């Protein structure tokens, strides 16, 4: 491999990281409509394809579609089982009681099946488990790729973490109001672990569909089970 090619790989990966930072800050400052995030994900994917990355390297190859579906559906089942137990256990129930999702049923369904998959999951999975993963894999081995994408995914959540303590009852009871250092550090740590799980699903299946299924289940089923948790609250 020539010196130019050895230096180009890290340079392009750094450019992707910079682009993700700009997208993250801009989205949280301007609060664009949910569909803009889908377009951002499509733009990142187009960049990767123009740069020569194959569908297979991006985790979107047809040959791994069935594997991705199997792993993704399995992840949905596991998350649903954990959430059922959590909602039914009173000590764990406050973790599901996020005021953002104390919604009428039709709004909860729209959030679950439209806003979260197309306003969150599509962008983040294409960004981290597809495009960034593929660019990094040009010059890094699998495990550094998994670790790097997971850590960056964790830091992606710094800005929203500042509001978590204000909206989630369990977090508020544990550490107080939103914006505390404990909330931010805890959120980054948990989402980094989540990134490791999502990334390992992507690695094992060879498909972003697997990580997207787990990601959707973690976020979207949390809304539906949160609805149940609020309805089980005494006096409601």
C-alpha positions, 0 to 999 in steps of 0.5 A: 500500500502506498504512503498516500493511500495509508494517509488517505484512509485516516484523513477521510475517517477524520472528515466523517467524524467532523461531519458527524459533529457538525450534524449533531450540534446543528440538529440540537441547535436548530431542531429541524423536522424529523425527516431532515435526519433521514436525509442526513443519513442518506447524504452520509450514505451517498458520500460513502458510495461516491468514495467507492465503499460497497454495499457489503462493506456498508453492512447493506449487502443483499447477501447478509439481509436474511442474517440481519433480519434474524439477528434484529428480530432476536434483539427485539424479542430480548429487549421486549422481554427485559422491558416487560419484566422492568415495567411489572416490577415496581422498583424498576418502573420509574426508569420507564416514566419519562415525561416526554413519552407520557402521551396519548396513544396515537402520539405514542404510536407515531413516535414509535413507528415514525419519529424514532425509526426515521428521525433517530435510528436511520441516521444513527445506524447509517452514521455509526454502524454503516458509514463510519464503520466502513471508512474505519474498516479500510485502515483498522481491524474489526475490534478497533472499529467496534470500539471507536464507533461505540465511543463516538456514539456515546459522545454523540449523546452528550447534548441530549444527556443534559436534559435527561434528568429533567424528563426521566423520573428515575434519573431525577430521583437518583441525581437531581435535575438535568444537566448534572455531570453525573447524568452526562457521564452516565449517559455517555457510558451507557450509550457507549455500551449500547454502541458496543452491543449494536456494533457487535450485532452488526459485526456478527450478522454482517448487516446494519439491519441487526443493529437497527432492530436492536436500536429501534427496540431499545428506543421505541419499545421504551415509549410503548412500555413507558406508556404502560408504566405511566398507566400503572401509576397509582391515582392515574 
